[in-house]
Amino acid sequence: MLAQEAVNSGDTAWVLVCTGLVLFMTPGLAVFYGGMVRTRNVLAMLQQNMIALGVVSLTWVLVGYTIAFGDDAGSGLLGNFELFGLTDLRVPPAPHLHVVAGQVTIPTLAFVAYQMMFAVITPALITGATAGRLKFLGWVVFLAIWSIVVYAPIAHWLWHPDGWLARFGTQDWAGGMVVHASAGAAVLATLLVVGRRRGWPNTAAPPNSIPLTILGAGILWFGWFGFNGGDGLQANGIAAQAVINTHLAAAAGMLVWLVAERAKDGHSTVVGGVSGAVAGLATITPAAGYVNTLSAIAIGAIAGIVCHTALRLKYLLRLDDALDVLAVHFVGGMLGSLLVGFFGNSGTNPLGKDGLFFGGGGSLLWHQFAGVVCVVIFSFVLTWLIAAGVQSVIGLRAPADTQDNLDHAQQGADAYHLGGVAGLNGSGAPERRRTGHDRPVAPPARPTQPGQSPQRVRLVTATVDPARLPTTRELREALLAAGATSIVVFDATVSTAQPAARALPRGYWLDQDLLDRARVEVVAAYEAVPAVLDVLGQYGADRSDSFVQDVQPATDLR
């Protein structure tokens, strides 16, 4: 099936490992986005990303690969259809394909698989901008069409040696234009079709799980080594340079973003740190194999400040980009593509060109600028036509009454089954002694004997702040000592006269008019009520919002 006379096992192994790394980025992106959406939209976001692995993998094998990397049809715009369904792989990738000089010594299928993973993750980037608004069936149809009509031709333009932008002199190492700029332009067009979330921009939603987002960011950072490291298709010094450039640009982007965040918002946050890292990764992508180490650090630093400033872009454009795909990926991809024109260095890669800072003049910068403009315009126009067509035929925007709870509407399930009370701290020790008597219990109410009057008790109801409870046992034992005979604690949300301001990731904030509290119901004798109220007051219970009422134990009923 393969025409190569000799296959280099080292190069092949490296490309296959990079293929797995790039595949891993798609679930990483799902987790990264999934942690930042509303609790009731988590499963929908995860599915919107993961479905790309199924849909785009098939469209790529059937028709996407031949459009992108089949022999040029003659215009530099598309490949021919001779490789439809991978039925004819008699020839390997051309020796001069992409950025590899000399004989390509990897199996054609290794190249097909590697490029497939780029095709998969590129449209998945769009879901971060449209969070909470996509109809699942419409998104699946959009994915299939977009991967063929938009992504594959752009890949041919830049990554096939006969693509018109490649012949023009535009360079894109790993997807600043093919991936990030094209997806960013698609975000602009798609948002025009699906519109805004209800109440935006005056309604903000806190992320459901920042730890989940950080985990996703770590997976993306890890996977990016394959994203940028494998594009030379060889395990050599250029691959090593691309990997170190990738890591250092992310590190510089992280630190600069944190400094900018501290200066603007007064805090350097963990979400800000990983946002800066992803911005650095997106920006170094088109340059990773064409620049030296110091240039990569400079590119990452520039990305940190520029992409952080671009967070305001969606407000200027009045586009509800939920998770800032425009600021991080669109701006980052375009910025990195243009910076190749400044930092390009043929000393790093003989197939590269010298940029403005290395004596190459403005020629490369012009080629980069022209490439960015053409890719953005093409992707924007075609994406708008696709999105508008899908919306008119089967619907792309989810109905308004389901957007706040897509998990129920589309999945019939919940992502989480947790409550605030269940999350309270309990007492503990390195080892638990299981004696059978290590759990104190409340003293039972004395049963009423025949001829006696019913026991006089009262029910005290109050709300306490869970954050002020060191352990559940402390509250329990304090109430028992005060005279409580029964204690019930459950989740509650209370109204507050003065909204509490809460910071959200990337400089957002919201006013919370309803606060999470723990509601406590205590049964105690008449004379113990003041002591019970005093205990509850220690944990934030306001007497003006507490209630005391006479109750009769069920054992006293006659």
C-alpha positions as CSV (number, residue, x, y, z in Angstrom):
1,M,0.0,0.0,0.0
2,L,3.0,2.3,0.6
3,A,5.3,3.3,-2.1
4,Q,8.3,4.3,0.0
5,E,11.3,2.0,-0.4
6,A,12.6,2.8,3.1
7,V,10.8,4.1,6.1
8,N,12.7,5.8,8.9
9,S,11.4,4.3,12.1
10,G,12.5,7.2,14.3
11,D,10.7,9.8,12.2
12,T,7.7,7.6,11.9
13,A,7.6,7.0,15.7
14,W,7.9,10.7,16.4
15,V,5.0,11.6,14.0
16,L,2.8,8.9,15.4
17,V,3.5,10.1,19.0
18,C,2.7,13.7,17.9
19,T,-0.5,12.4,16.4
20,G,-1.6,11.0,19.8
21,L,-0.6,14.3,21.5
22,V,-2.7,16.4,19.1
23,L,-5.6,14.0,19.5
24,F,-5.3,14.3,23.3
25,M,-5.8,18.1,22.9
26,T,-9.4,17.7,21.8
27,P,-10.6,16.2,25.1
28,G,-8.2,18.7,26.8
29,L,-10.1,21.5,25.0
30,A,-13.4,20.0,26.1
31,V,-12.3,20.0,29.7
32,F,-10.8,23.5,29.4
33,Y,-14.1,24.9,28.1
34,G,-16.3,22.6,30.2
35,G,-14.9,24.0,33.4
36,M,-15.8,27.6,32.5
37,V,-19.4,27.2,31.5
38,R,-22.5,27.1,33.7
39,T,-23.1,24.0,35.8
40,R,-26.1,23.0,33.7
41,N,-24.3,23.3,30.3
42,V,-21.2,21.2,31.1
43,L,-22.2,18.0,29.4
44,A,-23.4,19.8,26.3
45,M,-20.0,21.6,26.0
46,L,-18.1,18.3,26.5
47,Q,-20.2,16.7,23.8
48,Q,-19.8,19.5,21.3
49,N,-16.0,19.1,21.5
50,M,-15.8,15.3,21.6
51,I,-18.2,14.9,18.6
52,A,-15.6,16.5,16.4
53,L,-13.5,13.4,16.9
54,G,-16.2,11.4,15.3
55,V,-17.5,13.7,12.6
56,V,-14.3,15.3,11.3
57,S,-12.3,12.1,11.4
58,L,-14.7,10.6,8.8
59,T,-15.0,13.7,6.6
60,W,-11.2,14.0,6.6
61,V,-10.7,10.4,5.4
62,L,-13.5,10.6,2.9
63,V,-12.8,13.9,1.2
64,G,-11.0,16.4,3.4
65,Y,-7.5,14.9,3.0
66,T,-7.7,14.7,-0.8
67,I,-8.8,18.4,-1.0
68,A,-6.0,19.5,1.3
69,F,-3.1,17.2,0.2
70,G,-4.1,15.6,-3.1
71,D,-2.3,16.8,-6.2
72,D,-3.2,20.4,-7.0
73,A,-6.1,20.7,-9.3
74,G,-4.3,23.4,-11.2
75,S,-5.2,26.6,-9.5
76,G,-3.5,26.3,-6.1
77,L,-6.9,26.4,-4.4
78,L,-7.8,22.7,-4.1
79,G,-6.4,19.3,-4.4
80,N,-8.0,16.9,-6.8
81,F,-10.2,14.1,-5.7
82,E,-8.0,11.1,-6.6
83,L,-7.5,10.2,-3.0
84,F,-11.2,10.1,-2.1
85,G,-11.6,7.7,0.8
86,L,-7.8,7.1,0.7
87,T,-8.4,4.6,-2.1
88,D,-5.1,5.5,-3.9
89,L,-2.0,6.0,-1.7
90,R,0.5,4.8,-4.2
91,V,2.7,7.9,-3.6
92,P,3.9,9.3,-0.2
93,P,3.7,13.0,0.6
94,A,5.9,14.8,-1.9
95,P,9.6,15.1,-0.8
96,H,9.2,18.9,-0.6
97,L,5.8,18.8,1.2
98,H,5.2,21.4,3.8
99,V,8.6,22.1,5.5
100,V,10.6,18.9,5.0
101,A,13.6,19.0,2.8
102,G,14.8,15.8,1.1
103,Q,13.1,12.4,1.2
104,V,10.0,12.1,3.4
105,T,10.6,8.9,5.3
106,I,7.3,8.3,7.0
107,P,4.3,6.3,5.8
108,T,1.6,8.2,4.1
109,L,-1.0,7.0,6.6
110,A,1.1,8.5,9.4
111,F,0.9,11.9,7.7
112,V,-2.8,11.4,7.1
113,A,-3.5,10.6,10.8
114,Y,-1.3,13.5,12.0
115,Q,-3.1,16.1,9.8
116,M,-6.4,14.6,10.7
117,M,-6.0,15.7,14.3
118,F,-5.5,19.3,13.2
119,A,-8.7,19.1,11.2
120,V,-10.5,17.8,14.3
121,I,-9.5,20.4,16.8
122,T,-9.8,23.5,14.6
123,P,-13.6,23.8,14.4
124,A,-13.9,22.6,18.0
125,L,-12.3,25.9,19.0
126,I,-15.5,27.6,17.9
127,T,-17.6,26.1,20.8
128,G,-15.9,28.2,23.4
129,A,-17.4,31.4,21.8
130,T,-20.9,29.9,21.3
131,A,-21.2,28.3,24.7
132,G,-24.8,27.8,25.8
133,R,-26.3,28.4,22.4
134,L,-25.7,25.5,20.0
135,K,-28.3,23.0,18.9
136,F,-26.5,19.7,18.8
137,L,-27.8,18.4,15.5
138,G,-27.2,21.7,13.8
139,W,-23.6,21.8,15.2
140,V,-22.9,18.3,13.9
141,V,-24.0,19.3,10.4
142,F,-22.0,22.5,10.6
143,L,-18.9,20.6,11.7
144,A,-19.1,18.2,8.7
145,I,-19.6,21.0,6.1
146,W,-17.1,23.4,7.6
147,S,-14.3,20.8,7.8
148,I,-14.7,20.1,4.1
149,V,-15.6,23.5,2.7
150,V,-13.4,25.8,4.8
151,Y,-10.6,24.0,6.6
152,A,-9.4,21.6,3.8
153,P,-9.0,24.4,1.2
154,I,-7.1,26.6,3.6
155,A,-4.8,23.7,4.5
156,H,-4.1,23.2,0.8
157,W,-3.3,26.9,0.3
158,L,-0.6,26.9,3.0
159,W,0.6,23.4,3.6
160,H,0.6,21.9,0.1
161,P,3.7,22.9,-1.9
162,D,1.5,23.8,-4.8
163,G,-1.0,25.8,-2.7
164,W,-1.3,29.4,-3.9
165,L,-0.3,31.0,-0.6
166,A,2.7,28.6,-0.2
167,R,3.8,29.6,-3.7
168,F,3.3,33.2,-2.9
169,G,5.7,32.9,0.0
170,T,3.4,32.8,3.1
171,Q,4.6,30.6,5.9
172,D,2.6,28.9,8.6
173,W,4.5,26.3,10.6
174,A,1.7,24.6,12.5
175,G,-1.5,26.5,12.0
176,G,-1.5,30.2,13.0
177,M,-3.6,30.8,9.9
178,V,-4.8,27.3,9.0
179,V,-6.1,26.6,12.6
180,H,-6.3,29.7,14.8
181,A,-7.1,32.5,12.3
182,S,-9.5,30.4,10.3
183,A,-11.3,29.3,13.5
184,G,-11.3,32.9,14.8
185,A,-12.9,34.2,11.7
186,A,-15.4,31.4,11.9
187,V,-16.2,32.6,15.4
188,L,-17.0,36.1,14.1
189,A,-19.4,34.7,11.5
190,T,-21.1,32.1,13.7
191,L,-21.8,34.6,16.5
192,L,-23.6,36.8,14.0
193,V,-25.9,33.9,13.3
194,V,-26.5,32.4,16.8
195,G,-26.6,35.8,18.5
196,R,-26.1,36.5,22.2
197,R,-27.0,34.8,25.4
198,R,-30.0,36.2,27.3
199,G,-29.0,39.2,29.3
200,W,-25.5,39.6,27.9
201,P,-23.4,41.6,28.7
202,N,-25.1,42.5,31.9
203,T,-25.5,38.9,33.1
204,A,-22.5,36.9,33.9
205,A,-22.2,33.3,35.0
206,P,-19.4,32.0,37.2
207,P,-17.4,28.9,36.0
208,N,-18.6,25.6,37.4
209,S,-15.1,24.2,38.0
210,I,-11.9,26.2,37.7
211,P,-9.9,23.1,38.6
212,L,-11.4,21.4,35.6
213,T,-10.3,24.3,33.4
214,I,-6.7,24.2,34.8
215,L,-6.6,20.4,34.1
216,G,-7.7,21.1,30.5
217,A,-5.1,23.8,30.1
218,G,-2.4,21.4,31.3
219,I,-3.5,18.9,28.7
220,L,-3.5,21.5,26.0
221,W,0.0,22.6,26.9
222,F,1.2,19.0,26.9
223,G,-0.4,18.2,23.6
224,W,1.0,21.4,22.0
225,F,4.4,19.7,21.9
226,G,3.0,17.4,19.3
227,F,1.0,20.2,17.7
228,N,4.2,22.2,16.9
229,G,6.9,19.6,17.3
230,G,5.7,17.2,14.6
231,D,5.2,19.6,11.7
232,G,8.6,19.0,10.3
233,L,7.7,15.3,10.0
234,Q,11.2,14.4,11.2
235,A,12.7,13.7,14.6
236,N,15.6,16.2,14.3
237,G,17.0,19.5,15.6
238,I,14.2,21.6,14.1
239,A,11.6,19.5,16.0
240,A,13.6,20.1,19.2
241,Q,13.7,23.8,18.5
242,A,9.9,23.9,17.8
243,V,9.3,22.1,21.1
244,I,11.5,24.4,23.2
245,N,10.0,27.4,21.5
246,T,6.5,26.2,22.2
247,H,7.2,25.8,25.9
248,L,9.0,29.0,26.4
249,A,6.4,31.1,24.5
250,A,3.7,29.6,26.8
251,A,5.8,30.4,29.9
252,A,6.4,34.0,28.8
253,G,2.8,34.5,27.9
254,M,1.7,33.2,31.3
255,L,3.9,35.6,33.2
256,V,3.2,38.7,31.2
257,W,-0.6,38.0,31.4
258,L,-0.4,37.6,35.2
259,V,1.5,41.0,35.4
260,A,-1.1,42.7,33.2
261,E,-4.0,41.1,35.2
262,R,-2.5,42.2,38.5
263,A,-2.1,45.8,37.2
264,K,-5.6,45.9,35.8
265,D,-7.7,43.9,38.3
266,G,-5.6,43.7,41.4
267,H,-5.2,39.9,41.3
268,S,-3.0,37.4,39.5
269,T,-5.3,34.4,39.0
270,V,-4.7,30.8,38.1
271,V,-7.2,31.2,35.2
272,G,-5.4,34.2,34.0
273,G,-2.1,32.3,34.1
274,V,-3.3,29.5,31.9
275,S,-5.1,31.9,29.6
276,G,-1.7,33.7,29.1
277,A,-0.1,30.3,28.5
278,V,-2.7,29.3,25.8
279,A,-2.3,32.8,24.2
280,G,1.5,32.2,24.0
281,L,0.9,28.7,22.6
282,A,-1.5,30.0,19.9
283,T,0.8,32.8,19.0
284,I,4.0,30.8,18.7
285,T,2.2,28.1,16.5
286,P,2.9,29.7,13.1
287,A,6.5,30.5,14.1
288,A,7.6,27.6,16.2
289,G,9.9,26.0,13.5
290,Y,11.1,29.3,12.0
291,V,12.4,31.4,14.9
292,N,15.2,31.0,17.5
293,T,14.8,30.6,21.3
294,L,15.0,34.3,22.3
295,S,12.5,35.2,19.6
296,A,10.1,32.6,20.9
297,I,10.3,34.2,24.4
298,A,9.6,37.6,22.9
299,I,6.7,36.3,20.8
300,G,5.1,34.7,24.0
301,A,5.6,37.9,25.9
302,I,4.0,40.0,23.2
303,A,1.1,37.5,23.1
304,G,0.5,37.9,26.8
305,I,0.0,41.6,26.7
306,V,-1.7,41.9,23.3
307,C,-4.2,39.0,24.0
308,H,-5.0,40.3,27.5
309,T,-5.8,43.7,26.0
310,A,-7.9,42.0,23.3
311,L,-10.3,40.8,26.0
312,R,-12.2,44.0,25.4
313,L,-12.6,43.2,21.7
314,K,-15.9,41.4,22.1
315,Y,-17.5,44.4,23.8
316,L,-16.3,46.7,21.1
317,L,-17.7,44.4,18.5
318,R,-20.8,43.6,20.6
319,L,-20.3,39.9,20.1
320,D,-21.0,37.5,22.9
321,D,-17.8,35.5,22.8
322,A,-18.5,33.5,25.9
323,L,-15.0,32.1,26.6
324,D,-12.8,34.7,24.8
325,V,-11.9,32.6,21.7
326,L,-11.4,35.9,19.8
327,A,-8.9,37.3,22.2
328,V,-6.8,34.2,22.7
329,H,-7.0,32.2,19.5
330,F,-8.0,34.7,16.8
331,V,-5.8,37.5,17.9
332,G,-3.1,35.1,18.9
333,G,-3.1,33.3,15.6
334,M,-3.0,36.5,13.5
335,L,-0.4,38.1,15.7
336,G,1.9,35.1,15.5
337,S,1.5,34.9,11.8
338,L,2.5,38.5,11.4
339,L,5.4,38.2,13.9
340,V,7.0,35.6,11.6
341,G,7.6,38.5,9.3
342,F,9.6,40.1,12.1
343,F,11.4,37.2,13.8
344,G,11.7,34.7,11.0
345,N,15.3,33.3,10.9
346,S,16.7,31.1,8.1
347,G,19.5,30.2,10.5
348,T,17.0,28.2,12.6
349,N,15.4,26.5,9.6
350,P,16.9,26.6,6.1
351,L,13.4,26.4,4.7
352,G,12.4,29.5,6.6
353,K,13.0,33.1,5.5
354,D,14.6,36.0,7.3
355,G,12.2,38.5,8.8
356,L,12.5,42.2,9.3
357,F,14.6,41.9,12.5
358,F,17.1,39.5,10.8
359,G,17.9,41.5,7.7
360,G,15.2,40.1,5.4
361,G,13.4,43.3,4.8
362,G,9.6,43.6,4.6
363,S,9.0,40.9,1.9
364,L,8.1,38.1,4.4
365,L,6.0,40.5,6.5
366,W,4.0,41.4,3.4
367,H,3.5,37.8,2.5
368,Q,2.3,37.0,6.0
369,F,-0.1,40.0,6.1
370,A,-1.6,39.0,2.7
371,G,-2.0,35.4,3.9
372,V,-3.8,36.4,7.1
373,V,-6.2,38.7,5.3
374,C,-7.1,36.1,2.7
375,V,-7.6,33.3,5.2
376,V,-9.8,35.5,7.5
377,I,-12.0,36.8,4.7
378,F,-12.5,33.3,3.1
379,S,-13.3,31.7,6.4
380,F,-15.6,34.5,7.5
381,V,-17.7,34.5,4.4
382,L,-17.9,30.8,3.9
383,T,-18.7,30.2,7.6
384,W,-21.5,32.8,7.6
385,L,-23.0,31.1,4.6
386,I,-22.8,27.6,6.2
387,A,-24.1,28.8,9.6
388,A,-26.9,30.8,8.1
389,G,-27.9,27.8,5.9
390,V,-27.9,25.3,8.8
391,Q,-29.8,27.8,10.9
392,S,-32.5,28.2,8.2
393,V,-32.9,24.5,7.5
394,I,-32.5,22.6,10.8
395,G,-31.5,25.2,13.3
396,L,-28.1,26.0,14.7
397,R,-29.1,28.2,17.7
398,A,-30.7,26.3,20.6
399,P,-34.2,27.4,21.7
400,A,-34.0,30.3,24.2
401,D,-35.9,28.3,26.9
402,T,-33.2,25.6,26.9
403,Q,-30.0,27.6,26.8
404,D,-29.7,27.8,30.6
405,N,-30.0,24.1,30.9
406,L,-28.7,22.4,27.8
407,D,-27.7,19.3,29.7
408,H,-31.3,18.5,30.5
409,A,-32.6,19.5,27.1
410,Q,-29.9,17.6,25.1
411,Q,-28.6,15.0,27.4
412,G,-31.4,14.4,29.9
413,A,-28.7,14.3,32.7
414,D,-26.8,16.4,35.2
415,A,-23.0,16.8,35.3
416,Y,-22.9,17.1,39.1
417,H,-24.9,15.9,42.1
418,L,-23.3,17.8,44.8
419,G,-24.5,20.3,47.5
420,G,-22.9,22.8,49.8
421,V,-23.7,20.9,52.9
422,A,-22.1,17.7,51.5
423,G,-19.0,19.8,50.9
424,L,-18.6,21.0,54.5
425,N,-15.5,20.0,56.3
426,G,-15.7,17.1,58.7
427,S,-13.4,16.0,61.6
428,G,-10.6,13.7,60.7
429,A,-7.3,12.1,61.7
430,P,-4.5,10.2,59.9
431,E,-6.1,7.0,61.0
432,R,-9.6,6.4,62.2
433,R,-10.2,4.1,65.2
434,R,-13.3,2.0,64.5
435,T,-14.5,1.3,68.0
436,G,-18.2,1.5,67.2
437,H,-18.5,4.3,69.7
438,D,-16.6,7.1,68.1
439,R,-19.7,9.0,66.9
440,P,-21.5,10.9,69.5
441,V,-25.3,11.1,69.0
442,A,-27.8,13.6,70.2
443,P,-29.7,12.6,73.3
444,P,-33.2,11.3,72.4
445,A,-36.2,13.2,73.4
446,R,-37.8,11.7,76.5
447,P,-41.1,10.0,75.6
448,T,-44.1,11.4,77.3
449,Q,-45.7,9.1,79.9
450,P,-49.4,8.6,80.1
451,G,-50.9,11.4,82.2
452,Q,-48.0,13.7,81.6
453,S,-48.2,17.0,79.7
454,P,-46.6,17.1,76.3
455,Q,-42.9,18.1,76.3
456,R,-42.6,21.8,75.5
457,V,-40.0,22.3,72.8
458,R,-39.3,24.9,70.1
459,L,-38.0,24.8,66.6
460,V,-35.2,27.3,65.8
461,T,-34.6,28.0,62.1
462,A,-31.6,30.1,60.9
463,T,-29.1,30.3,58.1
464,V,-25.4,30.2,58.6
465,D,-22.4,30.9,56.4
466,P,-20.7,27.6,55.5
467,A,-17.4,29.3,55.1
468,R,-17.4,30.1,58.8
469,L,-17.8,26.5,59.8
470,P,-14.3,24.9,60.5
471,T,-15.9,21.5,60.8
472,T,-19.4,20.1,60.9
473,R,-18.6,18.5,64.2
474,E,-17.8,21.8,65.8
475,L,-21.3,23.1,64.9
476,R,-23.0,19.9,66.0
477,E,-21.2,19.7,69.4
478,A,-21.7,23.4,70.1
479,L,-25.5,23.0,69.5
480,L,-25.7,19.9,71.6
481,A,-24.0,21.6,74.4
482,A,-26.5,24.5,74.2
483,G,-29.4,22.1,74.6
484,A,-30.3,21.0,71.1
485,T,-32.1,17.7,70.8
486,S,-32.4,17.5,67.0
487,I,-30.3,19.1,64.3
488,V,-31.0,19.3,60.6
489,V,-28.7,21.1,58.1
490,F,-29.5,21.6,54.4
491,D,-28.6,23.8,51.4
492,A,-30.2,27.2,51.1
493,T,-29.9,30.3,48.9
494,V,-30.8,33.6,50.6
495,S,-31.5,37.0,49.4
496,T,-29.2,39.8,50.5
497,A,-30.0,43.5,50.8
498,Q,-26.6,44.5,49.5
499,P,-25.4,42.4,46.5
500,A,-22.0,40.8,47.0
501,A,-19.5,41.5,44.3
502,R,-17.7,38.4,43.0
503,A,-14.7,38.3,40.7
504,L,-14.8,36.0,37.7
505,P,-12.0,34.8,35.4
506,R,-10.3,37.2,32.9
507,G,-11.4,40.4,34.6
508,Y,-15.2,39.8,34.7
509,W,-17.3,40.3,37.8
510,L,-20.9,39.9,38.9
511,D,-23.2,41.0,41.7
512,Q,-24.7,38.2,43.6
513,D,-28.1,39.0,45.0
514,L,-28.6,35.4,46.2
515,L,-26.0,33.8,48.4
516,D,-25.2,30.2,49.2
517,R,-26.0,29.4,52.9
518,A,-26.6,26.4,55.1
519,R,-30.0,26.3,56.7
520,V,-30.1,24.9,60.2
521,E,-33.2,23.6,62.0
522,V,-32.7,22.9,65.7
523,V,-35.2,21.5,68.1
524,A,-34.5,22.5,71.7
525,A,-36.3,23.0,75.0
526,Y,-37.8,26.4,75.8
527,E,-35.0,27.3,78.2
528,A,-32.3,26.3,75.7
529,V,-33.4,28.5,72.8
530,P,-31.3,31.6,73.8
531,A,-28.1,29.5,74.0
532,V,-28.9,27.9,70.6
533,L,-29.4,31.3,69.0
534,D,-26.1,32.4,70.5
535,V,-24.3,29.4,68.9
536,L,-25.8,30.0,65.5
537,G,-24.9,33.7,65.8
538,Q,-21.2,32.7,66.0
539,Y,-21.6,31.3,62.5
540,G,-23.3,34.2,60.8
541,A,-26.9,33.7,61.7
542,D,-28.7,37.0,62.1
543,R,-31.4,37.0,64.7
544,S,-33.6,39.2,62.5
545,D,-33.6,36.5,59.9
546,S,-34.0,33.6,62.4
547,F,-37.3,32.1,63.6
548,V,-38.5,30.4,66.7
549,Q,-41.8,28.5,66.9
550,D,-43.5,26.1,69.1
551,V,-43.6,22.5,67.9
552,Q,-44.9,19.3,69.3
553,P,-42.8,16.1,68.9
554,A,-44.7,13.3,67.1
555,T,-44.2,11.1,70.2
556,D,-46.5,13.5,72.1
557,L,-49.4,13.1,69.7
558,R,-52.4,11.3,71.3
